[in-house]
């Protein structure tokens, strides 16, 4: 079975599903069905989401498994949130700036956590 496409391979437009079919009895339902936000995730974000859920939201564990730094894992998580439409661009940029400062050693973990919490 082919993987569901969310975007048109020719123009990049959003695809809709027009027919659903039951594998067991063959019943077919036709209409115009919109894909949910999870179906529109690219492979990279979908794999990250699966790993995040499998590890019960533990980003430290996700970072360890992926062999990436914790700040990079947070950045990838923020990318996922943005792809799902759950985070504003401004919040994303603020978080990204804080993580970059942390990676460069300009701030320590305690300070980064305070900034992320808005303290």
C-alpha positions in Angstrom: 0.0 0.0 0.0 1.3 3.5 -0.9 2.0 6.2 1.7 -0.7 8.9 1.8 0.4 12.1 0.1 -0.7 15.4 1.7 0.7 17.7 -1.0 0.5 17.6 -4.8 3.8 16.3 -6.2 3.4 18.7 -9.2 2.4 22.1 -7.7 2.7 21.5 -3.9 -1.0 22.2 -3.3 -2.9 20.5 -0.5 -4.6 17.3 -1.6 -8.0 16.0 -0.5 -9.3 12.5 -0.3 -12.3 11.8 -2.4 -13.0 8.1 -1.8 -12.7 5.8 1.1 -13.0 2.0 0.8 -13.4 -0.7 3.4 -10.9 -3.5 2.9 -13.2 -6.1 4.6 -16.5 -5.6 2.8 -15.7 -3.3 -0.1 -18.0 -0.5 0.9 -17.0 2.8 -0.8 -17.8 6.2 0.5 -17.2 9.2 -1.8 -17.0 12.8 -0.9 -14.4 15.5 -0.2 -12.5 14.6 3.0 -9.8 16.9 4.3 -6.6 15.5 5.8 -5.8 16.3 9.4 -2.7 18.2 10.5 -0.8 14.9 11.2 -1.3 13.6 7.7 0.4 16.8 6.4 3.6 16.2 8.3 6.8 15.5 6.3 8.6 12.2 7.1 11.2 14.0 9.3 8.6 15.5 11.6 6.4 12.4 11.6 9.4 10.2 12.7 10.2 12.7 15.4 6.6 12.7 16.6 6.5 8.9 16.8 9.8 8.8 18.7 8.5 11.5 21.1 5.3 9.6 21.8 7.0 6.3 22.1 9.2 7.9 24.8 6.2 9.5 26.6 7.3 13.0 25.8 10.8 12.7 27.3 12.9 14.9 25.1 16.1 14.0 26.9 15.5 10.3 25.9 14.6 11.4 22.3 17.9 13.4 22.1 19.8 10.4 23.4 18.3 8.0 20.9 18.7 10.4 18.0 22.3 11.2 19.1 21.6 14.9 19.1 22.0 17.6 21.8 19.0 18.4 24.1 18.8 22.0 22.6 18.6 20.5 19.1 15.9 18.1 20.3 13.9 21.1 21.6 14.5 22.9 18.4 13.2 19.9 16.4 10.2 19.7 18.8 9.4 23.4 18.1 9.7 22.7 14.4 7.1 20.0 14.8 4.8 22.3 16.8 5.1 24.9 14.1 4.4 22.3 11.3 1.2 21.4 13.2 0.2 25.0 13.6 0.4 24.9 17.4 3.0 27.6 18.0 3.2 31.1 16.7 6.2 32.1 14.7 7.2 34.7 17.4 7.3 32.1 20.2 9.3 29.8 17.9 11.9 32.5 17.1 12.2 33.4 20.8 12.8 29.7 21.8 15.2 29.3 18.9 17.2 32.3 20.0 17.4 31.0 23.6 18.6 27.6 22.4 21.2 29.1 20.2 22.5 31.2 23.1 22.7 28.1 25.2 24.5 26.1 22.5 27.1 29.0 22.1 27.6 29.1 25.9 26.3 32.7 26.2 23.8 31.5 28.9 23.7 28.5 31.2 20.9 25.9 31.4 19.4 27.6 34.5 19.1 30.9 32.7 17.8 29.2 29.5 15.0 27.5 31.5 14.0 30.8 33.2 13.8 32.5 29.8 11.8 29.6 28.3 9.4 29.8 31.2 9.1 33.5 30.8 10.5 34.4 34.2 
